[in-house]
Amino acid sequence: GKQVGGDILSNKKTLLMLRAKHLAESKNDTRFEELIQMPSNESKIAAAQALFIELGAVDEVTAVMNEYYNKAMADLNALPILEERKAPLHDLADYLLNREH
């Protein structure tokens, strides 16, 4: 699997990272820019996780994930296909939504 915090260490522009940046900028909060400049180590991961929660980025991204999940499930359920054929797609969507990393 992927390294925990790998996206943070590489400053990858994920939705979470972009929302945190936007929220920090809208509050004139310089901690996001300071975070980007930090050396890539475990303390950067911990600082990013704490900042993302404090800024509200985690809650926003979780809401977006749930919105897409609910729309996908509604579309899947509307398909005229036997339920047992839909089950693997439901299982995959549940796994992706609820995975930890």
PEBEL-V816076 format. One record per residue. N is the residue number from 1. RES is the residue in one letter. SS is DSSP state (alpha for helix, beta for strand, coil for the rest). PHI is phi in radians with two decimals (999 if undefined). PSI is psi as a letter, one per 30 degrees, with the letter a starting at -180 (none if undefined). Layout:
# PEBEL-V816076
n=N res=RES ss=SS phi=PHI psi=PSI
n=N res=RES ss=SS phi=PHI psi=PSI
This chain:
# PEBEL-V816076
n=1 res=G ss=coil phi=999 psi=a
n=2 res=K ss=coil phi=-1.39 psi=l
n=3 res=Q ss=coil phi=-1.21 psi=k
n=4 res=V ss=coil phi=-1.11 psi=k
n=5 res=G ss=coil phi=1.44 psi=g
n=6 res=G ss=alpha phi=-1.03 psi=e
n=7 res=D ss=alpha phi=-1.13 psi=e
n=8 res=I ss=alpha phi=-1.19 psi=e
n=9 res=L ss=alpha phi=-1.07 psi=e
n=10 res=S ss=coil phi=-1.67 psi=g
n=11 res=N ss=coil phi=0.96 psi=h
n=12 res=K ss=coil phi=-1.12 psi=k
n=13 res=K ss=coil phi=-1.45 psi=i
n=14 res=T ss=coil phi=-1.41 psi=l
n=15 res=L ss=alpha phi=-1.01 psi=e
n=16 res=L ss=alpha phi=-1.07 psi=e
n=17 res=M ss=alpha phi=-1.11 psi=e
n=18 res=L ss=alpha phi=-1.17 psi=e
n=19 res=R ss=alpha phi=-1.16 psi=e
n=20 res=A ss=alpha phi=-1.09 psi=e
n=21 res=K ss=alpha phi=-1.07 psi=e
n=22 res=H ss=alpha phi=-1.07 psi=e
n=23 res=L ss=alpha phi=-1.12 psi=e
n=24 res=A ss=alpha phi=-1.12 psi=e
n=25 res=E ss=alpha phi=-1.10 psi=e
n=26 res=S ss=alpha phi=-1.18 psi=f
n=27 res=K ss=coil phi=-1.83 psi=g
n=28 res=N ss=coil phi=0.93 psi=h
n=29 res=D ss=coil phi=-1.68 psi=j
n=30 res=T ss=coil phi=-1.51 psi=f
n=31 res=R ss=alpha phi=-1.10 psi=e
n=32 res=F ss=alpha phi=-1.14 psi=e
n=33 res=E ss=alpha phi=-1.11 psi=e
n=34 res=E ss=alpha phi=-1.12 psi=e
n=35 res=L ss=alpha phi=-1.07 psi=e
n=36 res=I ss=alpha phi=-1.05 psi=e
n=37 res=Q ss=alpha phi=-1.45 psi=f
n=38 res=M ss=coil phi=-1.15 psi=l
n=39 res=P ss=coil phi=-1.11 psi=k
n=40 res=S ss=coil phi=-1.37 psi=j
n=41 res=N ss=coil phi=-2.67 psi=a
n=42 res=E ss=alpha phi=-1.06 psi=e
n=43 res=S ss=alpha phi=-1.19 psi=f
n=44 res=K ss=alpha phi=-1.16 psi=e
n=45 res=I ss=alpha phi=-1.09 psi=e
n=46 res=A ss=alpha phi=-1.09 psi=e
n=47 res=A ss=alpha phi=-1.13 psi=e
n=48 res=A ss=alpha phi=-1.13 psi=e
n=49 res=Q ss=alpha phi=-1.04 psi=e
n=50 res=A ss=alpha phi=-1.13 psi=e
n=51 res=L ss=alpha phi=-1.15 psi=e
n=52 res=F ss=alpha phi=-1.05 psi=e
n=53 res=I ss=alpha phi=-1.20 psi=e
n=54 res=E ss=alpha phi=-1.08 psi=e
n=55 res=L ss=alpha phi=-1.27 psi=f
n=56 res=G ss=coil phi=1.63 psi=g
n=57 res=A ss=alpha phi=-1.15 psi=e
n=58 res=V ss=alpha phi=-1.09 psi=e
n=59 res=D ss=alpha phi=-1.10 psi=e
n=60 res=E ss=alpha phi=-1.10 psi=e
n=61 res=V ss=alpha phi=-1.20 psi=e
n=62 res=T ss=alpha phi=-1.09 psi=e
n=63 res=A ss=alpha phi=-1.11 psi=e
n=64 res=V ss=alpha phi=-1.12 psi=e
n=65 res=M ss=alpha phi=-1.03 psi=e
n=66 res=N ss=alpha phi=-1.13 psi=e
n=67 res=E ss=alpha phi=-1.09 psi=e
n=68 res=Y ss=alpha phi=-1.15 psi=e
n=69 res=Y ss=alpha phi=-1.06 psi=e
n=70 res=N ss=alpha phi=-1.09 psi=e
n=71 res=K ss=alpha phi=-1.14 psi=e
n=72 res=A ss=alpha phi=-1.10 psi=e
n=73 res=M ss=alpha phi=-1.16 psi=e
n=74 res=A ss=alpha phi=-1.11 psi=e
n=75 res=D ss=alpha phi=-1.14 psi=e
n=76 res=L ss=alpha phi=-1.11 psi=e
n=77 res=N ss=alpha phi=-1.15 psi=f
n=78 res=A ss=alpha phi=-1.36 psi=f
n=79 res=L ss=coil phi=-1.19 psi=k
n=80 res=P ss=coil phi=-1.43 psi=i
n=81 res=I ss=coil phi=-2.23 psi=k
n=82 res=L ss=coil phi=-0.99 psi=k
n=83 res=E ss=alpha phi=-1.01 psi=e
n=84 res=E ss=alpha phi=-1.15 psi=f
n=85 res=R ss=alpha phi=-1.41 psi=f
n=86 res=K ss=alpha phi=-1.42 psi=f
n=87 res=A ss=alpha phi=-0.93 psi=e
n=88 res=P ss=alpha phi=-1.08 psi=e
n=89 res=L ss=alpha phi=-1.24 psi=e
n=90 res=H ss=alpha phi=-1.06 psi=e
n=91 res=D ss=alpha phi=-1.08 psi=e
n=92 res=L ss=alpha phi=-1.11 psi=e
n=93 res=A ss=alpha phi=-1.08 psi=e
n=94 res=D ss=alpha phi=-1.08 psi=e
n=95 res=Y ss=alpha phi=-1.06 psi=e
n=96 res=L ss=alpha phi=-1.12 psi=e
n=97 res=L ss=alpha phi=-1.21 psi=e
n=98 res=N ss=alpha phi=-1.79 psi=g
n=99 res=R ss=coil phi=-1.17 psi=l
n=100 res=E ss=coil phi=-1.47 psi=f
n=101 res=H ss=coil phi=-2.18 psi=none
